[in-house]
């Protein structure tokens, strides 16, 4: 009995526990968990890497945030955080704000996202992306509104801090590449509260100043620049007031903000973006720098052309001198005299040959006549012989006259070319004591005795120190 009682007590206790427990359905438990999460945790900010991003046709975005040891399911419903939905992408580190809840059909807790931003950038990065999209929609970044820079600007406007390193970098490059470039500085703050308004005012002032100058004396372009820094340091160049000032500028604007990896709203609105202040200065002076090499090459080409021309003229002068040497009157006269001698020898040989030929014929005829001795034909042959003699003399006379005429013609040509005829026409020949012909005043020495030959005599003179001669 006691044993039975013990068992009864035990079973009674067990049944008593069964009567006190509360059994919940899955839906009830999930609802309580959701309520606890929403009441105890509620709205939170969570950072992590986006993974498993899925955007449904409905416009809702599903993704997970993960770190090195856990992950959290997230949902971004259509119409929520429209200004920053474009930041979502797999592998991007973001900060999301939303309500922690449970998706009851799967019993999965998740974050219903209300806002999101890039991790580390904060509100500034969100504001940057928002303003960038707005200005892009307004056409501020359109390629067709970008204006070309002048190739050889004479003066430019510069908007930067008067004490910054960017100003020194720009001046150093310009001094090296285009020293004559005139710079109009509109100094302003480039960092801190109100810096954006100062930058915009400086740009407007440069445009107004340029418009007041005479034609051709205005600015060619405006350079807006500063050195590198954090997003907060460069924020003045991301303000709308600066973007609007660049957009309404009548002058082309070059933007060189920060380092090569830094991009600002000013870079997108400007007509040209340069990676650094020094790079901007090099771009602006590229035309003048390139022209310098063109001028140097032109100088080299002109020098080469001048040397070639001088060489060609020297060769031509030497050729003319050689031709003149070949055509000297003395040499030509000697050649003509030799030609006359040769012509006379040929004429003598021809005449003698002809005479011998005629005398041979005469001897043959006479011999035949003497052998035949016909009295009846003697008189006839005598007259014929007489005619032949007359004809022979006539031919000889004519030939001699022709040869004499040729000889006289050649002699006349020689006389025309002879120095004597040149003297007869009023010219004179001056020689020094050695007989060398004096062709220039520099050849005559002071107190030297010189002789001047005329057509009818010779005059001796002595050279004075002033270049005049005494007879």
RODO-2510 file (C-alpha; in nm, 4 decimals, decimal comma):
residues 471
     n   res          X          Y          Z
     1     x     0,0000     0,0000     0,0000
     2     x     0,2573     0,2498     0,0919
     3     x     0,4294     0,1654    -0,2362
     4     x     0,1036     0,2175    -0,4261
     5     x     0,0464     0,5450    -0,2519
     6     x     0,3907     0,6537    -0,3487
     7     x     0,3188     0,5771    -0,7094
     8     x    -0,0101     0,7538    -0,6953
     9     x     0,1625     1,0628    -0,5562
    10     x     0,4138     1,0551    -0,8259
    11     x     0,1633     1,0217    -1,1050
    12     x    -0,0494     1,2876    -0,9420
    13     x     0,2360     1,5330    -0,9413
    14     x     0,3019     1,4543    -1,3022
    15     x    -0,0552     1,5072    -1,4034
    16     x    -0,0665     1,8229    -1,1971
    17     x     0,2256     1,9687    -1,4098
    18     x     0,0431     1,8733    -1,7260
    19     x    -0,2611     2,0636    -1,6113
    20     x    -0,0494     2,3812    -1,5381
    21     x     0,1605     2,4057    -1,8690
    22     x     0,0577     2,6264    -2,1635
    23     x     0,1051     2,4781    -2,5092
    24     x     0,1474     2,7410    -2,7856
    25     x     0,1045     2,7010    -3,1565
    26     x     0,3840     2,7921    -3,3894
    27     x     0,1950     3,0999    -3,5021
    28     x     0,1372     3,2091    -3,1412
    29     x     0,5038     3,1645    -3,0501
    30     x     0,6180     3,3472    -3,3634
    31     x     0,3778     3,6294    -3,2846
    32     x     0,5117     3,6619    -2,9289
    33     x     0,8716     3,6677    -3,0602
    34     x     0,7808     3,9353    -3,3144
    35     x     0,6107     4,1397    -3,0401
    36     x     0,9124     4,1093    -2,8114
    37     x     1,1518     4,2114    -3,0886
    38     x     0,9438     4,5085    -3,1971
    39     x     0,8847     4,6306    -2,8378
    40     x     1,2249     4,5577    -2,6838
    41     x     1,4546     4,6351    -2,9833
    42     x     1,2428     4,8321    -3,2304
    43     x     1,4231     5,0700    -3,4644
    44     x     1,7980     5,0069    -3,4992
    45     x     2,0973     5,1026    -3,7183
    46     x     2,2921     4,8068    -3,8526
    47     x     2,6120     4,7993    -4,0594
    48     x     2,7291     4,5184    -4,2834
    49     x     2,8069     4,3924    -4,6312
    50     x     2,5217     4,3504    -4,8789
    51     x     2,4835     3,9946    -5,0096
    52     x     2,2195     3,7866    -5,1914
    53     x     2,0523     4,0989    -5,3318
    54     x     1,7283     4,0261    -5,5179
    55     x     1,5000     4,2944    -5,6632
    56     x     1,1580     4,1561    -5,7488
    57     x     0,9329     4,2721    -6,0309
    58     x     0,7156     4,4285    -5,7633
    59     x     0,9987     4,6691    -5,6807
    60     x     1,0719     4,5202    -5,3362
    61     x     1,4399     4,4486    -5,2646
    62     x     1,5510     4,1510    -5,0554
    63     x     1,9041     4,1108    -4,9297
    64     x     2,1135     4,0178    -4,6307
    65     x     2,3659     4,2094    -4,4238
    66     x     2,6614     4,0039    -4,3077
    67     x     2,9801     4,0446    -4,1120
    68     x     3,2515     3,7970    -4,0204
    69     x     3,0285     3,5821    -3,7936
    70     x     2,6591     3,6428    -3,8676
    71     x     2,4066     3,7705    -4,1148
    72     x     2,0702     3,9468    -4,1022
    73     x     1,7869     3,9251    -4,3535
    74     x     1,6589     4,2603    -4,4769
    75     x     1,3769     4,3853    -4,6954
    76     x     1,3380     4,7260    -4,8606
    77     x     0,9855     4,7782    -4,9833
    78     x     0,9024     4,9727    -5,2966
    79     x     0,8674     5,3476    -5,2403
    80     x     1,0956     5,3464    -4,9311
    81     x     1,4385     5,5238    -4,9407
    82     x     1,4050     5,6086    -5,3091
    83     x     1,6941     5,8540    -5,2942
    84     x     1,9431     5,5908    -5,1830
    85     x     1,8169     5,2659    -5,3362
    86     x     2,0854     5,2978    -5,6028
    87     x     2,3502     5,2348    -5,3361
    88     x     2,2428     4,8719    -5,3002
    89     x     2,4787     4,6245    -5,4637
    90     x     2,6391     4,2971    -5,3653
    91     x     2,9629     4,3491    -5,1776
    92     x     2,8849     4,7113    -5,0784
    93     x     2,9273     4,8096    -4,7131
    94     x     2,6221     5,0033    -4,5957
    95     x     2,4514     5,1289    -4,2825
    96     x     2,0795     5,0471    -4,2749
    97     x     1,8128     5,1846    -4,0402
    98     x     1,4837     5,0051    -3,9856
    99     x     1,2527     4,8079    -3,7555
   100     x     1,3497     4,4605    -3,6421
   101     x     1,0576     4,2177    -3,6852
   102     x     0,9738     3,8590    -3,7732
   103     x     0,8472     3,7310    -4,1037
   104     x     0,5931     3,4884    -3,9543
   105     x     0,5325     3,2571    -4,2551
   106     x     0,8958     3,1429    -4,2304
   107     x     0,9604     3,2223    -3,8684
   108     x     1,2578     3,4374    -3,9747
   109     x     1,3492     3,7595    -3,8088
   110     x     1,4427     4,0448    -4,0462
   111     x     1,5060     4,4161    -4,0705
   112     x     1,2501     4,6242    -4,2544
   113     x     1,4778     4,8966    -4,3947
   114     x     1,3666     5,2603    -4,3900
   115     x     1,6950     5,4386    -4,4690
   116     x     2,0391     5,3383    -4,5869
   117     x     2,3727     5,4981    -4,6634
   118     x     2,7216     5,3924    -4,7585
   119     x     2,9268     5,2903    -4,4589
   120     x     3,1915     5,5471    -4,3678
   121     x     3,0448     5,8214    -4,5867
   122     x     2,7515     5,9063    -4,3717
   123     x     2,5024     6,1740    -4,4571
   124     x     2,7491     6,3633    -4,6743
   125     x     2,7801     6,0767    -4,9199
   126     x     2,4032     6,0417    -4,9357
   127     x     2,3684     6,4143    -4,9964
   128     x     2,6389     6,3935    -5,2661
   129     x     2,4596     6,1167    -5,4521
   130     x     2,1252     6,2930    -5,4201
   131     x     2,2543     6,6257    -5,5563
   132     x     2,4448     6,4457    -5,8314
   133     x     2,1274     6,2753    -5,9528
   134     x     1,9298     6,5997    -5,9378
   135     x     2,1854     6,7998    -6,1354
   136     x     2,2297     6,5189    -6,3855
   137     x     1,8553     6,5205    -6,4461
   138     x     1,8713     6,8988    -6,5038
   139     x     2,1416     6,8546    -6,7704
   140     x     2,4258     7,0114    -6,5735
   141     x     2,6576     6,7239    -6,6705
   142     x     2,5523     6,6991    -7,0381
   143     x     2,8443     6,6483    -7,2746
   144     x     2,6991     6,8828    -7,5377
   145     x     2,7290     7,1823    -7,3037
   146     x     3,1004     7,1242    -7,2413
   147     x     3,3028     7,4041    -7,4017
   148     x     3,6506     7,3580    -7,5491
   149     x     3,9400     7,5343    -7,3814
   150     x     4,1310     7,8038    -7,5732
   151     x     4,4530     7,6607    -7,7172
   152     x     4,6722     7,9623    -7,6295
   153     x     4,5096     8,1626    -7,3473
   154     x     4,6791     8,4914    -7,2639
   155     x     4,5248     8,5237    -6,9173
   156     x     4,3177     8,3000    -6,6911
   157     x     4,1178     8,3352    -6,3725
   158     x     4,2098     8,1298    -6,0655
   159     x     3,9708     8,0495    -5,7803
   160     x     4,1511     7,9004    -5,4802
   161     x     4,2966     7,9816    -5,1413
   162     x     4,5735     8,2402    -5,1419
   163     x     4,7707     8,0320    -4,8911
   164     x     4,7067     7,6801    -5,0183
   165     x     4,9538     7,4382    -5,1743
   166     x     4,7371     7,4194    -5,4872
   167     x     4,8214     7,7808    -5,5753
   168     x     5,1950     7,7126    -5,5453
   169     x     5,1667     7,3995    -5,7605
   170     x     4,9754     7,5818    -6,0343
   171     x     5,2141     7,8785    -6,0376
   172     x     5,5181     7,6504    -6,0480
   173     x     5,3901     7,4586    -6,3533
   174     x     5,2825     7,7744    -6,5394
   175     x     5,6152     7,9470    -6,4703
   176     x     5,7959     7,6465    -6,6159
   177     x     5,5749     7,5875    -6,9227
   178     x     5,4229     7,9290    -7,0116
   179     x     5,5844     8,2135    -6,8133
   180     x     5,3942     8,4807    -7,0055
   181     x     5,0498     8,3557    -6,8974
   182     x     4,8729     8,6230    -6,6898
   183     x     4,6790     8,4991    -6,3843
   184     x     4,3915     8,6866    -6,2172
   185     x     4,3486     8,5409    -5,8673
   186     x     4,0118     8,5514    -5,6913
   187     x     4,1133     8,4311    -5,3453
   188     x     3,8536     8,2616    -5,1261
   189     x     3,8151     7,9988    -4,8601
   190     x     3,7971     7,6441    -4,9938
   191     x     3,6944     7,4664    -4,6728
   192     x     3,4489     7,5180    -4,3888
   193     x     3,1060     7,6736    -4,3446
   194     x     3,0304     7,9384    -4,6068
   195     x     3,3225     7,8362    -4,8309
   196     x     3,0864     7,7249    -5,1075
   197     x     2,9242     8,0690    -5,1249
   198     x     3,2686     8,2341    -5,1399
   199     x     3,3761     8,0060    -5,4241
   200     x     3,0599     8,0850    -5,6203
   201     x     3,1044     8,4592    -5,5576
   202     x     3,4682     8,4469    -5,6717
   203     x     3,3671     8,2712    -5,9949
   204     x     3,0933     8,5298    -6,0593
   205     x     3,3401     8,8138    -5,9918
   206     x     3,5867     8,6768    -6,2482
   207     x     3,3126     8,6477    -6,5114
   208     x     3,2022     9,0064    -6,4436
   209     x     3,5615     9,1377    -6,4526
   210     x     3,6289     8,9609    -6,7820
   211     x     3,3160     9,1080    -6,9401
   212     x     3,4260     9,4612    -6,8452
   213     x     3,7626     9,4318    -7,0214
   214     x     3,8254     9,5527    -7,3800
   215     x     3,7771     9,2989    -7,6535
   216     x     4,0573     9,0475    -7,6537
   217     x     4,1724     9,1405    -7,3017
   218     x     3,9297     8,9223    -7,1067
   219     x     3,9927     8,5842    -6,9488
   220     x     4,0305     8,2719    -7,1576
   221     x     3,9071     8,0368    -6,8838
   222     x     3,8727     7,9938    -6,5071
   223     x     4,0515     7,7296    -6,2987
   224     x     3,8870     7,6207    -5,9703
   225     x     4,1264     7,4180    -5,7579
   226     x     4,2402     7,3054    -5,4145
   227     x     4,4551     7,0284    -5,2682
   228     x     4,3436     6,6888    -5,1446
   229     x     4,1519     6,6089    -4,8280
   230     x     3,8646     6,4108    -4,6815
   231     x     3,5063     6,4239    -4,8058
   232     x     3,4320     6,6794    -4,5355
   233     x     3,7318     6,8933    -4,6429
   234     x     3,6202     6,8951    -5,0079
   235     x     3,2497     6,9400    -4,9325
   236     x     3,2390     7,3067    -5,0367
   237     x     3,2847     7,1918    -5,3984
   238     x     2,9838     6,9584    -5,3632
   239     x     2,7405     7,2372    -5,2774
   240     x     2,4640     7,3367    -5,5154
   241     x     2,5627     7,7053    -5,5084
   242     x     2,9032     7,6190    -5,6573
   243     x     2,7508     7,3894    -5,9219
   244     x     2,5083     7,6643    -6,0277
   245     x     2,7891     7,9228    -6,0482
   246     x     2,9913     7,6926    -6,2752
   247     x     2,6824     7,6183    -6,4863
   248     x     2,6063     7,9871    -6,5486
   249     x     2,9685     8,0867    -6,6095
   250     x     3,0222     8,2455    -6,9500
   251     x     3,3866     8,1337    -6,9381
   252     x     3,5053     7,7742    -6,9705
   253     x     3,5744     7,6262    -6,6271
   254     x     3,8429     7,3733    -6,5364
   255     x     3,7946     7,1879    -6,2072
   256     x     4,0943     7,0334    -6,0274
   257     x     3,9840     6,9362    -5,6776
   258     x     4,1916     6,7110    -5,4549
   259     x     4,3792     6,4089    -5,5784
   260     x     4,3193     6,1820    -5,8740
   261     x     4,0772     5,9581    -5,6822
   262     x     3,8662     6,2498    -5,5549
   263     x     3,5518     6,3465    -5,7444
   264     x     3,3256     6,6388    -5,6603
   265     x     3,0093     6,7870    -5,8070
   266     x     3,2255     7,0691    -5,9454
   267     x     3,4203     6,8146    -6,1524
   268     x     3,1026     6,6892    -6,3194
   269     x     2,9622     7,0371    -6,3953
   270     x     3,2907     7,1911    -6,5152
   271     x     3,3878     7,1908    -6,8816
   272     x     3,6985     6,9878    -6,7974
   273     x     3,8091     6,7908    -6,4928
   274     x     4,1796     6,7564    -6,4081
   275     x     4,3168     6,4967    -6,1676
   276     x     4,5341     6,7416    -5,9707
   277     x     4,6122     7,1161    -5,9666
   278     x     4,9454     7,0496    -6,1408
   279     x     4,7717     6,8408    -6,4082
   280     x     4,5235     7,1240    -6,4674
   281     x     4,8087     7,3716    -6,5169
   282     x     4,9724     7,1363    -6,7658
   283     x     4,6473     7,0989    -6,9615
   284     x     4,5954     7,4769    -6,9753
   285     x     4,9535     7,5405    -7,0956
   286     x     4,9675     7,2445    -7,3343
   287     x     4,9110     7,4629    -7,6422
   288     x     5,1906     7,7056    -7,5574
   289     x     5,4217     7,4237    -7,4487
   290     x     5,3635     7,2355    -7,7755
   291     x     5,4039     7,5563    -7,9784
   292     x     5,7456     7,6073    -7,8214
   293     x     5,8642     7,2783    -7,9687
   294     x     5,7091     7,3723    -8,3050
   295     x     5,9018     7,7024    -8,3018
   296     x     6,2254     7,5272    -8,2043
   297     x     6,1798     7,2767    -8,4849
   298     x     6,1046     7,5620    -8,7267
   299     x     6,4274     7,7329    -8,6175
   300     x     6,6216     7,4131    -8,6784
   301     x     6,4568     7,3730    -9,0193
   302     x     6,5397     7,7330    -9,1126
   303     x     6,8993     7,6850    -8,9984
   304     x     6,9310     7,3679    -9,2062
   305     x     6,7735     7,5431    -9,5054
   306     x     7,0122     7,8390    -9,4663
   307     x     7,3149     7,6079    -9,4474
   308     x     7,1971     7,4169    -9,7539
   309     x     7,1346     7,7427    -9,9398
   310     x     7,4781     7,8809    -9,8521
   311     x     7,6396     7,5531    -9,9579
   312     x     7,4513     7,5576   -10,2886
   313     x     7,5463     7,9229   -10,3533
   314     x     7,9115     7,8452   -10,2675
   315     x     7,9144     7,5573   -10,5150
   316     x     7,7495     7,7783   -10,7788
   317     x     8,0079     8,0517   -10,7165
   318     x     8,2918     7,8060   -10,7577
   319     x     8,1370     7,6734   -11,0799
   320     x     8,1014     8,0271   -11,2201
   321     x     8,4600     8,1075   -11,1191
   322     x     8,5860     7,8022   -11,3065
   323     x     8,3835     7,8995   -11,6120
   324     x     8,5246     8,2525   -11,5957
   325     x     8,8741     8,1117   -11,5715
   326     x     8,8089     7,9093   -11,8850
   327     x     8,6735     8,2194   -12,0653
   328     x     8,9590     8,4628   -11,9831
   329     x     9,0465     8,6874   -12,2871
   330     x     9,4159     8,5902   -12,2857
   331     x     9,3412     8,2216   -12,2941
   332     x     9,0699     8,2656   -12,5561
   333     x     9,3042     8,4803   -12,7684
   334     x     9,5740     8,2169   -12,7532
   335     x     9,3275     7,9470   -12,8531
   336     x     9,2073     8,1578   -13,1485
   337     x     9,5651     8,2316   -13,2590
   338     x     9,6430     7,8613   -13,2504
   339     x     9,3282     7,7972   -13,4505
   340     x     9,4407     8,0544   -13,7155
   341     x     9,7786     7,8888   -13,7412
   342     x     9,6194     7,5493   -13,7882
   343     x     9,3734     7,6921   -14,0421
   344     x     9,6602     7,8556   -14,2387
   345     x     9,8535     7,5282   -14,2422
   346     x     9,5481     7,3414   -14,3722
   347     x     9,4922     7,6076   -14,6418
   348     x     9,8532     7,5854   -14,7577
   349     x     9,8330     7,2082   -14,7753
   350     x     9,5092     7,2200   -14,9748
   351     x     9,6441     7,4766   -15,2213
   352     x     9,9674     7,2836   -15,2727
   353     x     9,7730     6,9611   -15,3185
   354     x     9,5446     7,1212   -15,5744
   355     x     9,8408     7,2730   -15,7620
   356     x    10,0230     6,9435   -15,7648
   357     x     9,7121     6,7736   -15,8936
   358     x     9,6739     7,0273   -16,1774
   359     x    10,0413     7,0161   -16,2649
   360     x    10,0238     6,6387   -16,2750
   361     x     9,7327     6,6577   -16,5150
   362     x     9,9220     6,9135   -16,7213
   363     x    10,2271     6,6894   -16,7368
   364     x    10,0216     6,3887   -16,8392
   365     x     9,8453     6,5816   -17,1113
   366     x    10,1710     6,7355   -17,2323
   367     x    10,3342     6,3962   -17,2443
   368     x    10,0541     6,2455   -17,4414
   369     x    10,0641     6,5448   -17,6712
   370     x    10,4334     6,5119   -17,7299
   371     x    10,3987     6,1440   -17,7995
   372     x    10,1140     6,1854   -18,0442
   373     x    10,2376     6,5132   -18,2096
   374     x     9,9327     6,5709   -18,4265
   375     x     9,9785     6,9058   -18,5843
   376     x     9,6139     6,9284   -18,6528
   377     x     9,5196     6,8862   -18,2911
   378     x     9,8056     7,0884   -18,1444
   379     x     9,6450     7,4229   -18,1845
   380     x     9,3163     7,2887   -18,0431
   381     x     9,4877     7,1457   -17,7353
   382     x     9,6906     7,4636   -17,6938
   383     x     9,3763     7,6701   -17,6699
   384     x     9,2176     7,4118   -17,4396
   385     x     9,5281     7,4130   -17,2262
   386     x     9,5140     7,7873   -17,2119
   387     x     9,1540     7,7716   -17,0973
   388     x     9,2447     7,5170   -16,8358
   389     x     9,5262     7,7384   -16,7108
   390     x     9,2942     8,0357   -16,6950
   391     x     9,0333     7,8249   -16,5089
   392     x     9,2997     7,6896   -16,2755
   393     x     9,4236     8,0363   -16,1953
   394     x     9,0638     8,1531   -16,1458
   395     x     8,9864     7,8607   -15,9105
   396     x     9,3077     7,9177   -15,7181
   397     x     9,2379     8,2888   -15,6954
   398     x     8,8824     8,2320   -15,5718
   399     x     8,9972     7,9716   -15,3211
   400     x     9,2715     8,2009   -15,1967
   401     x     9,0222     8,4887   -15,1689
   402     x     8,7838     8,2675   -14,9696
   403     x     9,0595     8,1506   -14,7404
   404     x     9,1869     8,5076   -14,7037
   405     x     8,8328     8,6231   -14,6134
   406     x     8,8040     8,3506   -14,3501
   407     x     9,1457     8,4469   -14,2191
   408     x     9,0510     8,8149   -14,2015
   409     x     8,7245     8,7261   -14,0255
   410     x     8,9066     8,5140   -13,7703
   411     x     9,1685     8,7884   -13,7262
   412     x     8,8900     9,0444   -13,6753
   413     x     8,7292     8,8274   -13,4092
   414     x     9,0646     8,7879   -13,2407
   415     x     9,1244     9,1635   -13,2521
   416     x     8,7834     9,2229   -13,0911
   417     x     8,8778     8,9891   -12,8069
   418     x     9,2351     9,1152   -12,7738
   419     x     9,3303     9,3386   -12,4784
   420     x     9,4581     9,5996   -12,7292
   421     x     9,1099     9,6512   -12,8722
   422     x     8,9691     9,6664   -12,5189
   423     x     9,2193     9,9432   -12,4430
   424     x     9,1231    10,1245   -12,7623
   425     x     8,7642    10,1432   -12,6409
   426     x     8,8704    10,3495   -12,3380
   427     x     8,9571    10,0800   -12,0863
   428     x     9,2907    10,0547   -11,9100
   429     x     9,4940     9,7841   -11,7372
   430     x     9,6720     9,8598   -11,4085
   431     x     9,9582     9,6426   -11,2866
   432     x    10,1972     9,6561   -10,9952
   433     x    10,5746     9,6582   -11,0164
   434     x    10,5813     9,2810   -11,0818
   435     x    10,3347     9,3048   -11,3701
   436     x    10,0470     9,1508   -11,1756
   437     x     9,7113     9,2960   -11,2782
   438     x     9,5422     9,4939   -10,9975
   439     x     9,1701     9,4038   -10,9862
   440     x     9,0702     9,5703   -10,6549
   441     x     9,1841     9,8682   -10,4488
   442     x     9,2862     9,6364   -10,1655
   443     x     9,5669     9,4910   -10,3829
   444     x     9,7462     9,8290   -10,4124
   445     x     9,9944     9,9032   -10,1362
   446     x    10,0698    10,2508   -10,0059
   447     x    10,3662    10,4224   -10,1828
   448     x    10,3765    10,1384   -10,4367
   449     x    10,4576    10,2301   -10,7976
   450     x    10,1822    10,1161   -11,0343
   451     x    10,1540    10,1292   -11,4161
   452     x     9,8350    10,2040   -11,6055
   453     x     9,8385    10,0912   -11,9669
   454     x     9,6216    10,2863   -12,2143
   455     x     9,5635    10,2323   -12,5835
   456     x     9,8364    10,4836   -12,6788
   457     x    10,0814    10,4632   -12,3893
   458     x    10,1518    10,3906   -12,0237
   459     x    10,1101    10,6072   -11,7103
   460     x    10,3095    10,5421   -11,3950
   461     x    10,1559    10,6385   -11,0587
   462     x    10,2291    10,6043   -10,6903
   463     x     9,9630    10,4965   -10,4365
   464     x     9,8885    10,7441   -10,1565
   465     x     9,7516    10,6591    -9,8172
   466     x     9,4096    10,8062    -9,9031
   467     x     9,3679    10,5813   -10,2078
   468     x     9,4407    10,8554   -10,4720
   469     x     9,7291    10,8290   -10,7195
   470     x     9,9834    11,0945   -10,8329
   471     x    10,1091    11,0888   -11,1945
***
